[in-house]
Amino acid sequence: MTQHYTMMQYFEWHANGDGNHWNRLKEDAPHLKEKGVDAVWLPPACKADHVMNTGYSVYDLYDLGEFDQKEQVRTKYGTKEELIAAIQACHDNGLKVYADVVINHKAGADEAETIKVVEVDPSDRNNIISEPFDIEAFTKFDFPGRNNKYSDFKWNYTHFNGTDYDHKTGRTGIFKILGENKDWNENVDDEKGNFDYLMFTNIDYQHPDVRQHTIEWGKWFIDTLKIDGMRMDAVKHIESYFIKEFSEAMRAHAGDEFYFLGEYWNADLGANEQFLEEADYNTDLFDVKLHFNFKAASEAGSAYDMRTIFDDTIVAEHPEIAVTFVDNHDSQPGEALESFVKDWFKQSAYALILLRKDGYPCIFYGDYYGIGGDIPVEGKQAAIDPLLYVRQHKAYGDQDDYFDHPNVIGFVRRGEGNKTGCAVIINTSETEAEKQMHVGKSRAGQVWYDYTNTREDEIIIDEDGNGLFKVNAGSVSVYCESE
């Protein structure tokens, strides 16, 4: 984790597909840094099976918008040259850049092969429900448009262990590929019996050539883009020992400071901890449980006990590797993992990730700038900016929690040096509330006011260092010393 950094996920599922996203990031970099963002997580930059794909249906890892493949040179987000220029602009403005890496599966193959498979039960992938039979599977990736530039590695069915479509019959299912040493990878999430297979054509990390090729690609990718870290997609579906091997190889190549962030989409703390042990704690993880706690609180309102908001979360148990977030591209409305935090609670949730001592907070582009598509959502920049300001200039030092009421919780950051601290109060009840919190005897006589601008109170700190802080119904207020 990078100390006191703030990350932004710089895309949402319906980010404009006009090919200008990298150019927009290049222009936006100074503004992001000014607002208090320190790192950006980019959308998948590699060529997908279609130009309007968000990037998770990856076709060619070596095509960053450079080759005429899948009917376009550019990706959804722009060309390779524009990507490199955007990363350079980020670096020029003091922003770290993390690339989204999709190495679980491939899509949009160049040819089909006749291969032998068995069908498995979608709800229990260890349960074989057919005799062996032949299918025509899209498993050959020759990348003719790239013509061996950067790599002459060609993919065929031996490099995969599962697929979902038989071209011969037009039938879909989960088909396990048969062959020498072919099986699901074992050290994956055990949902559905074995969750190695997720979608498209599933990469087999038991194959030594696949492991070697992916590590070679990773080094090329780092050298080409000069990135500072990787966000690893779908790690619960990838052999955890390969994640360890891959991250070690990337750090050996790029330096120990190279950053890794894994997406292990499972709210069970035990499952996350098992992965972390197998991966040798080589990666930070998104705090999925905290996201679901936010969702539950936003839906239950005053019936939710806010004293439990951090129960069973990664940030509570493993704060040094927790990436805290409110929502992302998968949880946004209409997407596969839809679990969107309700609007009224958004600012409170952001206060709980941006202003506390623990966790590496990640702001969602869709929350900040808005969401497009069929279910548009307005951006909440006006609600998030004051929290970013307080994080950048005030929210430092020791933390005292006042999690002593089911609907009204608070915490104080004591400050350090010229960072004067803050007092945060969150209220999920339907009436306004107040809470006395101690900010330090040295603060006696100071006037504190609400930086969210939702309350106009001037709170005068008493001679004992206490303030009686007020908050509206269903709201958050963040008090700091008047500047």
HELIX and SHEET records of a PDB file:
HELIX    1   1 HIS A   21  LYS A   35  1                                  15    
HELIX    2   2 LYS A   80  ASP A   92  1                                  13    
HELIX    3   3 TYR A  157  HIS A  159  5                                   3    
HELIX    4   4 PRO A  208  LEU A  225  1                                  18    
HELIX    5   5 VAL A  235  HIS A  237  5                                   3    
HELIX    6   6 SER A  240  ALA A  254  1                                  15    
HELIX    7   7 LEU A  269  GLU A  278  1                                  10    
HELIX    8   8 VAL A  288  ALA A  300  1                                  13    
HELIX    9   9 GLY A  301  ALA A  303  5                                   3    
HELIX   10  10 MET A  306  THR A  308  5                                   3    
HELIX   11  11 ILE A  314  GLU A  317  1                                   4    
HELIX   12  12 PRO A  319  ILE A  321  5                                   3    
HELIX   13  13 ASP A  343  LEU A  354  1                                  12    
HELIX   14  14 TYR A  365  TYR A  368  1                                   4    
HELIX   15  15 GLN A  381  HIS A  393  1                                  13    
HELIX   16  16 LYS A  441  ARG A  443  5                                   3    
SHEET    1   A 9 MET A   7  GLN A   9  0                                        
SHEET    2   A 9 ALA A  39  TRP A  41  1                                        
SHEET    3   A 9 LYS A  96  VAL A 101  1                                        
SHEET    4   A 9 GLY A 229  MET A 232  1                                        
SHEET    5   A 9 TYR A 259  GLY A 262  1                                        
SHEET    6   A 9 ASP A 284  PHE A 286  1                                        
SHEET    7   A 9 ALA A 322  PHE A 325  1                                        
SHEET    8   A 9 TYR A 360  PHE A 364  1                                        
SHEET    9   A 9 MET A   7  GLN A   9  1                                        
SHEET    1   B 2 LYS A  47  ALA A  48  0                                        
SHEET    2   B 2 VAL A  58  ASP A  60 -1                                        
SHEET    1   C 6 HIS A 105  LYS A 106  0                                        
SHEET    2   C 6 THR A 201  ILE A 203 -1                                        
SHEET    3   C 6 PHE A 160  ASP A 166 -1                                        
SHEET    4   C 6 ARG A 171  ILE A 177 -1                                        
SHEET    5   C 6 GLU A 111  ASP A 121 -1                                        
SHEET    6   C 6 ASP A 124  ILE A 128 -1                                        
SHEET    1   D 6 HIS A 105  LYS A 106  0                                        
SHEET    2   D 6 THR A 201  ILE A 203 -1                                        
SHEET    3   D 6 PHE A 160  ASP A 166 -1                                        
SHEET    4   D 6 ARG A 171  ILE A 177 -1                                        
SHEET    5   D 6 GLU A 111  ASP A 121 -1                                        
SHEET    6   D 6 PHE A 133  LYS A 140 -1                                        
SHEET    1   E 2 GLY A 370  ILE A 371  0                                        
SHEET    2   E 2 VAL A 377  GLU A 378 -1                                        
SHEET    1   F 6 GLN A 399  TYR A 402  0                                        
SHEET    2   F 6 VAL A 408  ARG A 413 -1                                        
SHEET    3   F 6 CYS A 422  ASN A 427 -1                                        
SHEET    4   F 6 SER A 475  GLU A 481 -1                                        
SHEET    5   F 6 VAL A 447  ASP A 450 -1                                        
SHEET    6   F 6 GLU A 458  ILE A 460 -1                                        
SHEET    1   G 2 ALA A 433  HIS A 438  0                                        
SHEET    2   G 2 ASN A 466  VAL A 471 -1                                        
END                                                                             
